[in-house]
Amino acid sequence: MGKGQIFIIISVITIVVIVLIRTSLNLTNILENKRFLELGLERVEFKNLRSELSRTMQVSYNMTNISENINNFMGFAKDSFSSRATILTGVGLLASFPQVNQGQNTRLNVTFMNYMDEDITSLNLTFNNSQQNFTSIGKSSAFTTSFVFATQSSLNFSLLMNFTTPTTNSTENITIPVELSTSKFVGFFDIKISSSRLEHRDKFTKTIILNSTRRV
């Protein structure tokens, strides 16, 4: 084999190596850009989930099946995220009360919703020095209970919620803003999405005035 042939072979090999290196670098950039776009899309979708939960409350607050509407929406959202290999979990607590009259007993209706992928082994709710305990709350289930309160003036009450699962323990202090001559609906949500790319969690409270005869 002549020197010219050897030179040609070496040149060809060099060109092939350069092309392979450039292709590899381009592929790495493409994969990194794809991952960045997917992360951004999931964050946007998670933000939209919060907005849609608030909107569902807004349009359903005067319906008797509000918890069912929210459960249906969360079920749809869980299926939607699951189709993209993303897991949506969390809990929700809905509290509502009719118009508050000074010094008179008022009933606070509370609905707890388990969106976790595991059972809640114990739940403790404390409101106005009254405590209620519950056990064995199945995943994707909900139940309703109530408390009674009376007040001489407008003030913020605290609803303390503590729950445990086989893997977690969580405590939340939820503010229930009470105003005389006003009826309100309060929703608290603790939701999380997780995938091989990210984990994002958000807690938020939404308060809606149902009606008010309070003079300004």
MIDOSE-1310 file (N, C-alpha, C; in nm, 2 decimals, decimal comma, always signed):
residues 216
mgkg	+0,09/-0,12/+0,00/+0,00/+0,00/+0,00/+0,09/+0,12/+0,00; +0,06/+0,22/-0,09/+0,15/+0,33/-0,11/+0,12/+0,44/+0,00; +0,21/+0,54/+0,01/+0,19/+0,64/+0,11/+0,06/+0,72/+0,08; +0,03/+0,74/-0,05/-0,09/+0,82/-0,09/-0,21/+0,75/-0,04
qifi	-0,22/+0,61/-0,05/-0,34/+0,54/-0,01/-0,35/+0,55/+0,14; -0,24/+0,54/+0,21/-0,24/+0,55/+0,36/-0,29/+0,69/+0,40; -0,25/+0,79/+0,33/-0,29/+0,93/+0,36/-0,44/+0,94/+0,34; -0,49/+0,88/+0,23/-0,63/+0,89/+0,20/-0,72/+0,82/+0,31
iisv	-0,67/+0,70/+0,35/-0,74/+0,63/+0,45/-0,74/+0,70/+0,59; -0,63/+0,76/+0,62/-0,62/+0,84/+0,75/-0,71/+0,96/+0,74; -0,72/+1,02/+0,63/-0,80/+1,14/+0,61/-0,95/+1,10/+0,62; -0,99/+0,99/+0,56/-1,13/+0,94/+0,57/-1,16/+0,91/+0,71
itiv	-1,07/+0,84/+0,78/-1,10/+0,81/+0,93/-1,12/+0,93/+1,01; -1,03/+1,03/+0,98/-1,04/+1,16/+1,06/-1,17/+1,23/+1,04; -1,21/+1,23/+0,91/-1,34/+1,29/+0,88/-1,46/+1,22/+0,95; -1,45/+1,09/+0,94/-1,56/+1,01/+1,01/-1,57/+1,04/+1,16
vivl	-1,45/+1,04/+1,22/-1,44/+1,07/+1,37/-1,50/+1,21/+1,40; -1,46/+1,31/+1,32/-1,51/+1,44/+1,34/-1,66/+1,45/+1,32; -1,71/+1,38/+1,22/-1,86/+1,37/+1,20/-1,93/+1,31/+1,31; -1,87/+1,20/+1,36/-1,93/+1,13/+1,48/-1,94/+1,21/+1,60
irts	-1,83/+1,28/+1,62/-1,82/+1,37/+1,74/-1,92/+1,48/+1,73; -1,93/+1,55/+1,62/-2,03/+1,65/+1,60/-2,17/+1,60/+1,61; -2,20/+1,48/+1,56/-2,33/+1,42/+1,57/-2,37/+1,39/+1,71; -2,27/+1,34/+1,79/-2,29/+1,31/+1,93/-2,32/+1,44/+2,01
lnlt	-2,24/+1,54/+1,98/-2,26/+1,67/+2,05/-2,40/+1,73/+2,02; -2,44/+1,72/+1,89/-2,57/+1,77/+1,85/-2,68/+1,69/+1,92; -2,67/+1,55/+1,93/-2,77/+1,47/+1,99/-2,78/+1,50/+2,14; -2,66/+1,53/+2,20/-2,67/+1,57/+2,34/-2,74/+1,70/+2,36
nile	-2,72/+1,80/+2,27/-2,79/+1,92/+2,28/-2,94/+1,91/+2,26; -2,97/+1,82/+2,16/-3,11/+1,79/+2,13/-3,18/+1,73/+2,25; -3,12/+1,63/+2,31/-3,18/+1,57/+2,43/-3,19/+1,66/+2,55; -3,09/+1,75/+2,56/-3,10/+1,85/+2,67/-3,21/+1,95/+2,65
nkrf	-3,22/+1,99/+2,53/-3,33/+2,09/+2,49/-3,47/+2,03/+2,51; -3,48/+1,90/+2,47/-3,60/+1,83/+2,49/-3,64/+1,82/+2,64; -3,54/+1,78/+2,72/-3,56/+1,77/+2,87/-3,61/+1,91/+2,92; -3,54/+2,02/+2,88/-3,57/+2,15/+2,93/-3,71/+2,19/+2,89
lelg	-3,76/+2,16/+2,77/-3,89/+2,19/+2,72/-3,99/+2,11/+2,80; -3,96/+1,98/+2,83/-4,06/+1,90/+2,91/-4,07/+1,95/+3,05; -3,96/+1,99/+3,11/-3,97/+2,05/+3,25/-4,05/+2,17/+3,25; -4,03/+2,26/+3,15/-4,11/+2,38/+3,14/-4,26/+2,35/+3,12
lerv	-4,29/+2,25/+3,04/-4,43/+2,22/+3,01/-4,49/+2,17/+3,13; -4,42/+2,08/+3,21/-4,48/+2,03/+3,33/-4,51/+2,14/+3,44; -4,42/+2,23/+3,45/-4,44/+2,34/+3,54/-4,56/+2,43/+3,50; -4,58/+2,45/+3,37/-4,69/+2,53/+3,32/-4,82/+2,45/+3,35
efkn	-4,82/+2,32/+3,33/-4,94/+2,24/+3,35/-4,97/+2,23/+3,50; -4,87/+2,23/+3,58/-4,89/+2,23/+3,73/-4,96/+2,36/+3,77; -4,91/+2,47/+3,72/-4,96/+2,60/+3,74/-5,11/+2,61/+3,70; -5,14/+2,55/+3,58/-5,27/+2,55/+3,53/-5,36/+2,47/+3,62
lrse	-5,31/+2,36/+3,67/-5,39/+2,27/+3,76/-5,44/+2,35/+3,88; -5,35/+2,44/+3,94/-5,39/+2,52/+4,05/-5,50/+2,62/+4,01; -5,49/+2,68/+3,89/-5,59/+2,77/+3,84/-5,72/+2,71/+3,82; -5,72/+2,58/+3,76/-5,84/+2,51/+3,73/-5,91/+2,47/+3,86
lsrt	-5,83/+2,43/+3,96/-5,89/+2,39/+4,09/-5,97/+2,51/+4,15; -5,90/+2,63/+4,15/-5,97/+2,75/+4,20/-6,09/+2,78/+4,12; -6,09/+2,76/+3,99/-6,20/+2,79/+3,90/-6,31/+2,69/+3,93; -6,28/+2,57/+3,95/-6,38/+2,47/+3,98/-6,46/+2,50/+4,11
mqvs	-6,38/+2,55/+4,21/-6,44/+2,60/+4,33/-6,54/+2,72/+4,30; -6,49/+2,81/+4,22/-6,56/+2,93/+4,19/-6,70/+2,90/+4,13; -6,70/+2,81/+4,04/-6,82/+2,78/+3,96/-6,91/+2,68/+4,03; -6,86/+2,61/+4,14/-6,93/+2,50/+4,20/-6,98/+2,53/+4,34
ynmt	-6,94/+2,65/+4,40/-6,96/+2,67/+4,54/-7,10/+2,67/+4,58; -7,19/+2,70/+4,49/-7,34/+2,70/+4,53/-7,41/+2,57/+4,49; -7,33/+2,47/+4,46/-7,39/+2,34/+4,42/-7,37/+2,25/+4,54; -7,47/+2,15/+4,55/-7,46/+2,06/+4,66/-7,35/+1,95/+4,64
nise	-7,31/+1,94/+4,52/-7,21/+1,83/+4,48/-7,07/+1,89/+4,46; -7,04/+2,00/+4,53/-6,91/+2,06/+4,50/-6,79/+1,97/+4,52; -6,79/+1,89/+4,63/-6,68/+1,79/+4,65/-6,67/+1,69/+4,54; -6,79/+1,65/+4,49/-6,79/+1,55/+4,37/-6,73/+1,62/+4,25
ninn	-6,76/+1,74/+4,22/-6,71/+1,81/+4,11/-6,56/+1,82/+4,12; -6,51/+1,86/+4,24/-6,36/+1,87/+4,25/-6,30/+1,73/+4,24; -6,36/+1,63/+4,30/-6,31/+1,49/+4,29/-6,30/+1,45/+4,14; -6,40/+1,48/+4,07/-6,41/+1,44/+3,93/-6,29/+1,51/+3,85
fmgf	-6,27/+1,64/+3,88/-6,17/+1,72/+3,82/-6,03/+1,66/+3,85; -6,01/+1,62/+3,98/-5,88/+1,57/+4,02/-5,86/+1,43/+3,96; -5,96/+1,35/+3,95/-5,95/+1,22/+3,88/-5,91/+1,24/+3,73; -5,97/+1,34/+3,67/-5,93/+1,37/+3,53/-5,79/+1,41/+3,52
akds	-5,75/+1,50/+3,61/-5,61/+1,55/+3,62/-5,51/+1,44/+3,64; -5,54/+1,35/+3,74/-5,45/+1,24/+3,77/-5,43/+1,15/+3,64; -5,54/+1,12/+3,57/-5,53/+1,04/+3,45/-5,45/+1,11/+3,34; -5,47/+1,24/+3,33/-5,40/+1,32/+3,23/-5,25/+1,32/+3,26
fssr	-5,21/+1,35/+3,38/-5,07/+1,34/+3,42/-5,01/+1,20/+3,40; -5,09/+1,10/+3,44/-5,04/+0,96/+3,44/-5,01/+0,92/+3,29; -5,08/+0,97/+3,20/-5,06/+0,93/+3,06/-4,92/+0,99/+3,01; -4,86/+1,08/+3,08/-4,73/+1,13/+3,05/-4,63/+1,09/+3,15
atil	-4,65/+0,98/+3,22/-4,56/+0,92/+3,32/-4,53/+1,02/+3,43; -4,63/+1,09/+3,47/-4,62/+1,19/+3,59/-4,73/+1,15/+3,69; -4,70/+1,15/+3,82/-4,79/+1,11/+3,92/-4,84/+1,24/+3,99; -4,97/+1,25/+4,01/-5,03/+1,36/+4,08/-5,09/+1,30/+4,21
tgvg	-5,05/+1,36/+4,32/-5,11/+1,32/+4,45/-5,14/+1,44/+4,53; -5,20/+1,42/+4,65/-5,23/+1,53/+4,74/-5,35/+1,51/+4,83; -5,39/+1,62/+4,90/-5,51/+1,61/+4,98/-5,58/+1,75/+4,96; -5,71/+1,75/+4,99/-5,79/+1,87/+4,98/-5,88/+1,88/+5,10
llas	-5,91/+2,00/+5,15/-6,00/+2,02/+5,26/-6,09/+2,14/+5,22; -6,22/+2,12/+5,22/-6,32/+2,22/+5,19/-6,40/+2,25/+5,32; -6,41/+2,38/+5,35/-6,49/+2,43/+5,47/-6,58/+2,53/+5,43; -6,71/+2,52/+5,47/-6,81/+2,62/+5,44/-6,90/+2,65/+5,56
fpqv	-6,95/+2,77/+5,56/-7,05/+2,80/+5,67/-7,15/+2,91/+5,62; -7,27/+2,90/+5,67/-7,37/+3,00/+5,63/-7,35/+3,13/+5,69; -7,44/+3,22/+5,67/-7,42/+3,36/+5,72/-7,41/+3,35/+5,87; -7,31/+3,43/+5,92/-7,28/+3,43/+6,07/-7,35/+3,54/+6,14
nqgq	-7,43/+3,50/+6,24/-7,50/+3,60/+6,32/-7,44/+3,62/+6,45; -7,43/+3,74/+6,50/-7,35/+3,76/+6,62/-7,41/+3,68/+6,74; -7,32/+3,61/+6,81/-7,35/+3,53/+6,93/-7,43/+3,40/+6,90; -7,46/+3,37/+6,78/-7,54/+3,25/+6,75/-7,46/+3,14/+6,70
ntrl	-7,50/+3,02/+6,73/-7,42/+2,90/+6,68/-7,43/+2,89/+6,53; -7,31/+2,86/+6,47/-7,30/+2,85/+6,33/-7,23/+2,71/+6,30; -7,28/+2,64/+6,20/-7,22/+2,51/+6,17/-7,11/+2,53/+6,06; -6,99/+2,48/+6,08/-6,89/+2,47/+5,98/-6,88/+2,33/+5,92
nvtf	-6,92/+2,32/+5,80/-6,91/+2,19/+5,73/-6,78/+2,17/+5,67; -6,72/+2,05/+5,69/-6,58/+2,02/+5,65/-6,58/+1,90/+5,57; -6,52/+1,90/+5,45/-6,50/+1,78/+5,36/-6,36/+1,76/+5,34; -6,31/+1,64/+5,37/-6,17/+1,60/+5,35/-6,16/+1,51/+5,24
mnym	-6,06/+1,53/+5,15/-6,05/+1,45/+5,03/-5,90/+1,40/+5,02; -5,89/+1,27/+5,00/-5,76/+1,20/+4,99/-5,73/+1,17/+4,84; -5,63/+1,24/+4,79/-5,59/+1,22/+4,65/-5,46/+1,14/+4,65; -5,41/+1,09/+4,76/-5,29/+1,02/+4,77/-5,30/+0,88/+4,70
dedi	-5,19/+0,82/+4,67/-5,19/+0,69/+4,62/-5,17/+0,58/+4,73; -5,20/+0,62/+4,85/-5,20/+0,53/+4,97/-5,31/+0,57/+5,07; -5,35/+0,48/+5,15/-5,45/+0,51/+5,26/-5,39/+0,61/+5,36; -5,48/+0,69/+5,42/-5,44/+0,77/+5,53/-5,48/+0,69/+5,66
tsln	-5,38/+0,66/+5,74/-5,40/+0,58/+5,85/-5,47/+0,65/+5,97; -5,44/+0,78/+5,98/-5,51/+0,86/+6,08/-5,52/+1,00/+6,04; -5,63/+1,07/+6,08/-5,66/+1,21/+6,06/-5,71/+1,27/+6,18; -5,65/+1,39/+6,22/-5,70/+1,47/+6,33/-5,74/+1,61/+6,29
ltfn	-5,86/+1,65/+6,32/-5,91/+1,78/+6,29/-5,95/+1,85/+6,42; -5,89/+1,97/+6,44/-5,92/+2,05/+6,56/-5,97/+2,19/+6,52; -6,09/+2,22/+6,58/-6,14/+2,35/+6,55/-6,22/+2,40/+6,67; -6,20/+2,53/+6,71/-6,27/+2,59/+6,82/-6,27/+2,50/+6,94
nsqq	-6,16/+2,45/+6,98/-6,14/+2,37/+7,10/-6,21/+2,23/+7,09; -6,25/+2,20/+6,97/-6,32/+2,07/+6,95/-6,23/+1,98/+6,86; -6,21/+1,85/+6,89/-6,12/+1,77/+6,82/-6,20/+1,64/+6,77; -6,17/+1,61/+6,64/-6,23/+1,49/+6,59/-6,12/+1,40/+6,53
nfts	-6,12/+1,27/+6,55/-6,02/+1,18/+6,50/-6,09/+1,07/+6,40; -6,01/+1,04/+6,30/-6,06/+0,95/+6,20/-5,95/+0,85/+6,16; -5,98/+0,73/+6,12/-5,88/+0,63/+6,08/-5,92/+0,57/+5,95; -5,82/+0,51/+5,88/-5,84/+0,43/+5,76/-5,92/+0,50/+5,65
igks	-5,86/+0,61/+5,60/-5,93/+0,68/+5,50/-5,86/+0,63/+5,36; -5,94/+0,56/+5,28/-5,89/+0,50/+5,16/-5,84/+0,61/+5,06; -5,75/+0,57/+4,97/-5,71/+0,65/+4,87/-5,83/+0,68/+4,77; -5,82/+0,81/+4,72/-5,93/+0,86/+4,63/-6,07/+0,85/+4,69
saft	-6,07/+0,88/+4,82/-6,20/+0,88/+4,89/-6,22/+1,02/+4,96; -6,34/+1,05/+5,00/-6,37/+1,17/+5,07/-6,48/+1,15/+5,18; -6,49/+1,23/+5,28/-6,59/+1,23/+5,37/-6,62/+1,37/+5,43; -6,73/+1,38/+5,49/-6,77/+1,51/+5,54/-6,81/+1,51/+5,69
tsfv	-6,77/+1,61/+5,77/-6,80/+1,62/+5,91/-6,83/+1,77/+5,94; -6,86/+1,80/+6,06/-6,89/+1,94/+6,09/-6,85/+1,98/+6,23; -6,84/+2,11/+6,26/-6,81/+2,17/+6,39/-6,91/+2,28/+6,41; -6,92/+2,33/+6,53/-7,01/+2,44/+6,57/-6,93/+2,55/+6,63
fatq	-6,96/+2,67/+6,60/-6,89/+2,79/+6,66/-6,98/+2,90/+6,68; -6,95/+3,00/+6,76/-7,02/+3,12/+6,78/-6,92/+3,23/+6,81; -6,95/+3,35/+6,76/-6,86/+3,46/+6,78/-6,94/+3,59/+6,80; -6,88/+3,68/+6,87/-6,94/+3,82/+6,89/-6,89/+3,92/+6,79
ssln	-6,78/+3,88/+6,72/-6,72/+3,97/+6,62/-6,65/+3,90/+6,51; -6,61/+3,97/+6,41/-6,54/+3,91/+6,30/-6,40/+3,87/+6,34; -6,35/+3,75/+6,31/-6,22/+3,71/+6,35/-6,18/+3,59/+6,27; -6,05/+3,56/+6,27/-6,00/+3,44/+6,20/-5,99/+3,32/+6,30
fsll	-6,06/+3,21/+6,26/-6,05/+3,09/+6,34/-5,94/+3,00/+6,27; -5,89/+2,90/+6,35/-5,79/+2,81/+6,30/-5,84/+2,67/+6,29; -5,83/+2,61/+6,18/-5,86/+2,46/+6,17/-5,73/+2,39/+6,15; -5,70/+2,31/+6,25/-5,57/+2,24/+6,25/-5,59/+2,10/+6,20
mnft	-5,52/+2,06/+6,10/-5,53/+1,93/+6,03/-5,40/+1,85/+6,04; -5,40/+1,73/+6,09/-5,28/+1,65/+6,10/-5,32/+1,51/+6,05; -5,24/+1,46/+5,95/-5,27/+1,32/+5,90/-5,14/+1,25/+5,88; -5,15/+1,12/+5,89/-5,04/+1,03/+5,87/-5,07/+0,92/+5,77
tptt	-4,97/+0,88/+5,69/-4,98/+0,77/+5,60/-4,87/+0,67/+5,63; -4,86/+0,56/+5,57/-4,74/+0,47/+5,59/-4,61/+0,54/+5,56; -4,61/+0,65/+5,49/-4,48/+0,71/+5,45/-4,46/+0,86/+5,49; -4,57/+0,92/+5,53/-4,57/+1,06/+5,56/-4,64/+1,10/+5,68
nste	-4,61/+1,22/+5,74/-4,68/+1,28/+5,85/-4,69/+1,43/+5,82; -4,81/+1,49/+5,81/-4,82/+1,63/+5,77/-4,92/+1,70/+5,87; -4,88/+1,83/+5,90/-4,97/+1,91/+5,98/-4,99/+2,05/+5,91; -5,11/+2,09/+5,91/-5,15/+2,22/+5,84/-5,24/+2,30/+5,94
niti	-5,21/+2,43/+5,94/-5,30/+2,52/+6,02/-5,37/+2,61/+5,92; -5,50/+2,58/+5,90/-5,58/+2,65/+5,79/-5,66/+2,76/+5,85; -5,65/+2,88/+5,80/-5,72/+2,99/+5,85/-5,86/+2,99/+5,79; -5,96/+3,01/+5,88/-6,10/+3,02/+5,84/-6,14/+3,16/+5,88
pvel	-6,15/+3,25/+5,78/-6,18/+3,39/+5,81/-6,33/+3,41/+5,82; -6,37/+3,44/+5,95/-6,52/+3,46/+5,98/-6,55/+3,61/+5,99; -6,66/+3,65/+5,92/-6,71/+3,78/+5,93/-6,86/+3,77/+5,96; -6,90/+3,86/+6,05/-7,04/+3,87/+6,08/-7,13/+3,90/+5,95
stsk	-7,24/+3,84/+5,95/-7,34/+3,87/+5,83/-7,28/+3,82/+5,70; -7,19/+3,73/+5,70/-7,13/+3,68/+5,58/-7,11/+3,53/+5,58; -7,14/+3,47/+5,46/-7,12/+3,33/+5,44/-7,00/+3,30/+5,35; -6,92/+3,20/+5,38/-6,79/+3,18/+5,30/-6,77/+3,04/+5,28
fvgf	-6,69/+3,02/+5,18/-6,64/+2,88/+5,14/-6,49/+2,89/+5,13; -6,42/+2,80/+5,20/-6,27/+2,80/+5,20/-6,22/+2,66/+5,15; -6,13/+2,66/+5,06/-6,07/+2,54/+5,01/-5,92/+2,54/+5,03; -5,87/+2,43/+5,09/-5,72/+2,42/+5,10/-5,68/+2,30/+5,02
fdik	-5,57/+2,31/+4,95/-5,51/+2,20/+4,87/-5,36/+2,19/+4,89; -5,32/+2,07/+4,90/-5,17/+2,03/+4,91/-5,15/+1,93/+4,80; -5,10/+1,97/+4,68/-5,09/+1,88/+4,57/-4,94/+1,87/+4,52; -4,91/+1,76/+4,46/-4,77/+1,74/+4,42/-4,77/+1,66/+4,29
isss	-4,68/+1,69/+4,20/-4,65/+1,61/+4,08/-4,51/+1,56/+4,09; -4,49/+1,43/+4,05/-4,35/+1,38/+4,05/-4,34/+1,29/+3,93; -4,21/+1,30/+3,87/-4,18/+1,21/+3,75/-4,03/+1,19/+3,76; -3,98/+1,12/+3,66/-3,83/+1,10/+3,65/-3,76/+1,23/+3,63
rleh	-3,83/+1,34/+3,59/-3,76/+1,46/+3,55/-3,77/+1,56/+3,67; -3,88/+1,56/+3,74/-3,89/+1,66/+3,85/-3,99/+1,62/+3,95; -3,99/+1,70/+4,06/-4,09/+1,69/+4,17/-4,13/+1,83/+4,21; -4,26/+1,86/+4,20/-4,31/+1,99/+4,23/-4,43/+1,98/+4,32
rdkf	-4,43/+2,07/+4,43/-4,54/+2,06/+4,53/-4,59/+2,20/+4,56; -4,72/+2,22/+4,58/-4,77/+2,35/+4,61/-4,89/+2,33/+4,71; -4,89/+2,43/+4,80/-5,00/+2,44/+4,90/-5,07/+2,58/+4,88; -5,20/+2,58/+4,87/-5,27/+2,71/+4,86/-5,41/+2,70/+4,92
tkti	-5,46/+2,82/+4,95/-5,59/+2,83/+5,01/-5,67/+2,93/+4,92; -5,80/+2,89/+4,90/-5,89/+2,98/+4,82/-6,01/+3,01/+4,90; -6,05/+3,14/+4,92/-6,17/+3,17/+4,99/-6,26/+3,25/+4,90; -6,39/+3,20/+4,91/-6,50/+3,26/+4,83/-6,61/+3,31/+4,92
ilns	-6,65/+3,44/+4,90/-6,77/+3,49/+4,98/-6,89/+3,44/+4,91; -6,98/+3,37/+4,98/-7,10/+3,32/+4,92/-7,21/+3,42/+4,91; -7,23/+3,49/+5,03/-7,32/+3,60/+5,03/-7,29/+3,69/+5,15; -7,33/+3,81/+5,15/-7,30/+3,90/+5,26/-7,41/+4,01/+5,27
trrv	-7,45/+4,03/+5,39/-7,54/+4,14/+5,42/-7,48/+4,25/+5,51; -7,34/+4,23/+5,52/-7,27/+4,32/+5,61/-7,27/+4,46/+5,55; -7,29/+4,56/+5,63/-7,29/+4,70/+5,58/-7,14/+4,75/+5,58; -7,11/+4,82/+5,47/-6,97/+4,87/+5,46/-6,96/+5,01/+5,51
